[in-house]
């Protein structure tokens, strides 16, 4: 079983001032143990609103039909992650980061 974290270019293309997640392998989402035992997989798109100070303001699972155990693992991860704020004219601004977590067998 493996986990792949995919930052999305969508936010950057739509909004040039989108924040960026700072990757820290120690914070990577944990594969839910029951899902791992049963060989279940998931591909979960998520969005994170990051305020101008770099703190998480809101999180959302964008994919439909995601089990609670996978959603919880991803949301826990994105809430703990650190973000670099987008800037407009040198001033930090609130923005939305979009990404995807892929849990595979």
N, C-alpha and C positions, 0 to 999 in steps of 0.2 A: 504494500500500500504506500502511496506517496501523496504529497501535497505540493501543488504548484501555485505560486502567487503571481498574478498577472496584473501589473498596473495598466490601466486603460488610457489610451491616448485620446479618447473621446472628450474628456473634460478639457484637456489642453487645447484641442482643436476648437471646441465650442467657446471656451473662455481662456484667453491667453494668460489670465492671472490665477489660474487654478493652483491650489496647494499641491505639494508633493509629499508622499509618505517617506519617512526615513526607515529603510529596511533594517530590522534587528532580528537575526535568526532566533534569538532567545525568546522573542515574543510571538513567533509563528504559531498559528492556530493549531490546537491539538486535534488530531483525528479522533472523533468521538469513539470511545472504546467499543460500544455495542455495534456501531456501524462498521468498525474495523473488523471485529470478530465475524460479522455476517457478510463481509465483502461488499457493503453498500458504498456507492460512489455519489458524488454531487459536484455540480458546477454552480457556484453561487456568485452572482454579481451584487455588489454593494456600493453604497455611496455614503460619504462622510462630509458633513458640513463642518468646516474648520473656521473659527473666528479669526479676527485680525491679530490676536495674540498667539495663535497657533494651537489653541485648545479645541477639543472636539465639542461641537455644539449640538450635533444631531447625527444619528446613524440610521441607515435604512437598508433592508434587504430588497434588492430590485427584482431578483429572480422570483418567479412564481413556483408554488408547489415544493418549497424547500422544507425539509423536516426540521422540527424544533431543535434537535440536537446539533445539526449542522449550522443552523442559523445562530444558535447560541455561541458556538465555537468561533464563528466569523465575527459576530458583533463584539464578543469579548476581546478578540484580537484587535479590531479597528479602534476600539475605545482606549486600549492600552498603548497603541502605536503613537509615535511622535510624528509631527508634520511640520514642514517648512511652508510658511504662508506665501501665498502669491503676493506680488507687489504691483502697484500701479503708481507710476511716477515716483518710485522709491519708497512709497508708503505701503505698509502691510494692509491687505484687504481680506475680507471674508470670502471664502470660495468653497467649491464642492470638489472633492476628490472622488473618482470612480475607479473601482478595481474589481478583480475577480479572484476567487479562491477555487481551485480545482482539487478535489479529493478523488484519487483514482486507485484502483486495485492493482 
